[in-house]
């Protein structure tokens, strides 16, 4: 088995093709994860920088 058999071949493998959906998804992850991480740090008594 060579390396090319491990990954599906896409004829239109363009990183900018999914850019319209990647930006809102990344923003949603950011808006959920940052307050969650700050809340966990506050609840655990982590030292402030």
DSSP file (Angstrom, degrees, kcal/mol; ACC not computed):
  #  RESIDUE AA STRUCTURE BP1 BP2  ACC     N-H-->O    O-->H-N    N-H-->O    O-->H-N    TCO  KAPPA ALPHA  PHI   PSI    X-CA   Y-CA   Z-CA
    1    1 A X              0   0    0      0, 0.0     2,-0.1     0, 0.0     5,-0.0   0.000 360.0 360.0 360.0 123.0    0.0    0.0    0.0
    2    2 A X    >   -     0   0    0      1,-0.1     3,-1.2     0, 0.0     4,-0.5  -0.436 360.0 -98.4 -94.3 175.4    1.5    3.3   -1.0
    3    3 A X  G >> S+     0   0    0      1,-0.3     3,-1.0     2,-0.2     4,-0.6   0.801 117.9  61.8 -64.8 -31.1    0.8    6.7    0.5
    4    4 A X  G 34 S+     0   0    0      1,-0.2     3,-0.3     2,-0.2    -1,-0.3   0.728  96.2  60.4 -70.3 -21.4   -1.7    7.7   -2.2
    5    5 A X  G <4 S+     0   0    0     -3,-1.2    -1,-0.2     1,-0.2    -2,-0.2   0.677  95.3  63.7 -78.3 -17.0   -4.0    4.8   -1.3
    6    6 A X  T <4 S+     0   0    0     -3,-1.0     2,-0.4    -4,-0.5    -1,-0.2   0.793 102.5  47.9 -78.7 -28.4   -4.5    6.1    2.3
    7    7 A X  S  < S-     0   0    0     -4,-0.6     2,-0.1    -3,-0.3    -1,-0.1  -0.906  89.5-110.9-118.2 140.1   -6.2    9.4    1.3
    8    8 A X        -     0   0    0     -2,-0.4     2,-0.6     1,-0.1    -2,-0.1  -0.395  33.1-120.6 -67.0 145.6   -9.1    9.9   -1.1
    9    9 A X        -     0   0    0     -2,-0.1     2,-0.5    -4,-0.1    -1,-0.1  -0.773  27.8-169.5 -90.5 123.0   -8.2   11.7   -4.2
   10   10 A X    >   -     0   0    0     -2,-0.6     3,-0.6     1,-0.1    -2,-0.0  -0.953  15.9-156.3-113.2 128.0  -10.1   14.9   -4.8
   11   11 A X  T 3  S+     0   0    0     -2,-0.5     2,-0.5     1,-0.3    -1,-0.1   0.834  94.2  43.9 -71.5 -31.1   -9.9   16.6   -8.1
   12   12 A X  T 3   +     0   0    0      2,-0.1     2,-1.5     5,-0.0    -1,-0.3  -0.553  69.4 160.0-114.1  66.3  -10.8   20.0   -6.7
   13   13 A X    <   +     0   0    0     -3,-0.6     2,-0.5    -2,-0.5     3,-0.1  -0.685  17.3 151.7 -89.1  87.8   -8.7   20.1   -3.5
   14   14 A X    >>  -     0   0    0     -2,-1.5     3,-1.3     1,-0.1     4,-0.5  -0.980  41.3-152.3-124.5 122.2   -8.7   23.8   -3.0
   15   15 A X  G >4 S+     0   0    0     -2,-0.5     3,-0.5     1,-0.3    -1,-0.1   0.794  97.8  55.4 -64.8 -27.6   -8.4   25.3    0.5
   16   16 A X  G >4 S+     0   0    0      1,-0.2     3,-1.0     2,-0.2     4,-0.4   0.609  88.2  79.1 -80.7 -10.4  -10.3   28.4   -0.5
   17   17 A X  G <4 S+     0   0    0     -3,-1.3     3,-0.3     1,-0.2    -1,-0.2   0.854 102.4  35.0 -66.2 -34.0  -13.2   26.4   -1.7
   18   18 A X  G XX S+     0   0    0     -3,-0.5     4,-2.1    -4,-0.5     3,-0.7   0.216  86.3 107.2-102.7  14.0  -14.5   25.8    1.9
   19   19 A X  H <> S+     0   0    0     -3,-1.0     4,-1.8     1,-0.2    -1,-0.2   0.849  72.0  60.2 -63.6 -35.7  -13.5   29.2    3.2
   20   20 A X  H 3> S+     0   0    0     -4,-0.4     4,-0.6    -3,-0.3    -1,-0.2   0.823 115.1  34.3 -63.8 -31.3  -17.1   30.5    3.3
   21   21 A X  H <> S+     0   0    0     -3,-0.7     4,-1.4     2,-0.1    -1,-0.2   0.718 112.3  60.6 -94.6 -24.3  -18.1   27.8    5.8
   22   22 A X  H  X S+     0   0    0     -4,-2.1     4,-2.6     2,-0.2     5,-0.2   0.865  99.3  55.9 -72.1 -35.6  -14.8   27.5    7.7
   23   23 A X  H  X S+     0   0    0     -4,-1.8     4,-2.3     2,-0.2     5,-0.2   0.955 110.1  42.5 -65.8 -51.1  -14.8   31.1    8.9
   24   24 A X  H  X S+     0   0    0     -4,-0.6     4,-2.3     1,-0.2    -1,-0.2   0.883 115.3  51.6 -63.2 -34.8  -18.2   31.0   10.6
   25   25 A X  H  X S+     0   0    0     -4,-1.4     4,-2.2     2,-0.2    -2,-0.2   0.923 110.9  47.3 -66.2 -42.8  -17.4   27.5   12.1
   26   26 A X  H  X S+     0   0    0     -4,-2.6     4,-2.2     1,-0.2    -2,-0.2   0.879 111.5  51.1 -64.7 -37.8  -14.1   28.8   13.5
   27   27 A X  H  X S+     0   0    0     -4,-2.3     4,-2.6     2,-0.2    -2,-0.2   0.896 109.3  50.5 -66.3 -40.3  -15.8   31.9   14.9
   28   28 A X  H  X S+     0   0    0     -4,-2.3     4,-1.3     2,-0.2    -2,-0.2   0.913 111.0  48.4 -63.8 -42.7  -18.5   29.7   16.6
   29   29 A X  H  X S+     0   0    0     -4,-2.2     4,-2.9     1,-0.2     5,-0.3   0.912 112.7  49.4 -63.0 -42.0  -15.8   27.4   18.1
   30   30 A X  H  X S+     0   0    0     -4,-2.2     4,-2.1     1,-0.2     5,-0.3   0.926 109.3  50.9 -62.0 -46.2  -13.9   30.5   19.3
   31   31 A X  H  < S+     0   0    0     -4,-2.6     4,-0.4     1,-0.2    -1,-0.2   0.740 118.4  38.6 -68.4 -22.3  -17.0   32.1   20.9
   32   32 A X  H  X S+     0   0    0     -4,-1.3     4,-1.3    -3,-0.2    -2,-0.2   0.859 117.7  45.7 -90.9 -42.4  -17.8   28.9   22.8
   33   33 A X  H  X S+     0   0    0     -4,-2.9     4,-2.7    -5,-0.2     5,-0.2   0.854 106.6  55.3 -76.7 -35.4  -14.3   27.7   23.8
   34   34 A X  H  X S+     0   0    0     -4,-2.1     4,-2.5    -5,-0.3     5,-0.2   0.960 111.8  41.4 -67.6 -50.5  -12.8   31.0   25.1
   35   35 A X  H  > S+     0   0    0     -4,-0.4     4,-2.5    -5,-0.3    -1,-0.2   0.883 115.9  52.5 -63.2 -34.2  -15.5   31.8   27.7
   36   36 A X  H  X S+     0   0    0     -4,-1.3     4,-2.3     2,-0.2    -2,-0.2   0.936 111.0  45.9 -63.6 -46.0  -15.6   28.1   28.6
   37   37 A X  H  X S+     0   0    0     -4,-2.7     4,-2.3     1,-0.2    -2,-0.2   0.894 113.5  49.4 -64.7 -40.0  -11.8   28.0   29.2
   38   38 A X  H  X S+     0   0    0     -4,-2.5     4,-2.3    -5,-0.2    -1,-0.2   0.893 110.9  50.3 -66.9 -38.6  -11.9   31.3   31.1
   39   39 A X  H  X S+     0   0    0     -4,-2.5     4,-2.5     2,-0.2    -2,-0.2   0.899 111.0  48.1 -65.3 -41.0  -14.7   30.0   33.3
   40   40 A X  H  X S+     0   0    0     -4,-2.3     4,-1.9     2,-0.2    -2,-0.2   0.910 112.3  49.5 -65.6 -41.7  -12.9   26.8   34.1
   41   41 A X  H  X>S+     0   0    0     -4,-2.3     5,-2.4     2,-0.2     4,-0.6   0.903 112.9  47.2 -63.6 -41.0   -9.7   28.8   34.9
   42   42 A X  H ><5S+     0   0    0     -4,-2.3     3,-0.7     1,-0.2    -2,-0.2   0.912 113.0  48.5 -66.5 -43.1  -11.7   31.1   37.2
   43   43 A X  H 3<5S+     0   0    0     -4,-2.5    -1,-0.2     1,-0.2    -2,-0.2   0.816 111.3  50.2 -67.9 -30.8  -13.4   28.2   38.9
   44   44 A X  H 3<5S-     0   0    0     -4,-1.9    -1,-0.2    -5,-0.2    -2,-0.2   0.552 112.6-117.6 -86.9  -6.6  -10.2   26.3   39.5
   45   45 A X  T <<5 +     0   0    0     -3,-0.7    -3,-0.2    -4,-0.6    -2,-0.1   0.822  45.7 178.8  77.9  31.3   -8.4   29.3   41.0
   46   46 A X      < -     0   0    0     -5,-2.4    -1,-0.2    -6,-0.2     2,-0.1  -0.367  36.1-100.4 -65.7 146.4   -5.7   29.6   38.3
   47   47 A X        -     0   0    0      1,-0.1     2,-0.2     2,-0.0    -1,-0.1  -0.410  35.8-120.5 -68.6 141.3   -3.3   32.5   38.8
   48   48 A X              0   0    0      1,-0.1    -1,-0.1    -2,-0.1    -6,-0.0  -0.531 360.0 360.0 -79.9 149.6   -4.0   35.6   36.7
   49   49 A X              0   0    0     -2,-0.2    -1,-0.1     0, 0.0    -2,-0.0   0.444 360.0 360.0 -86.5 360.0   -1.3   36.8   34.4
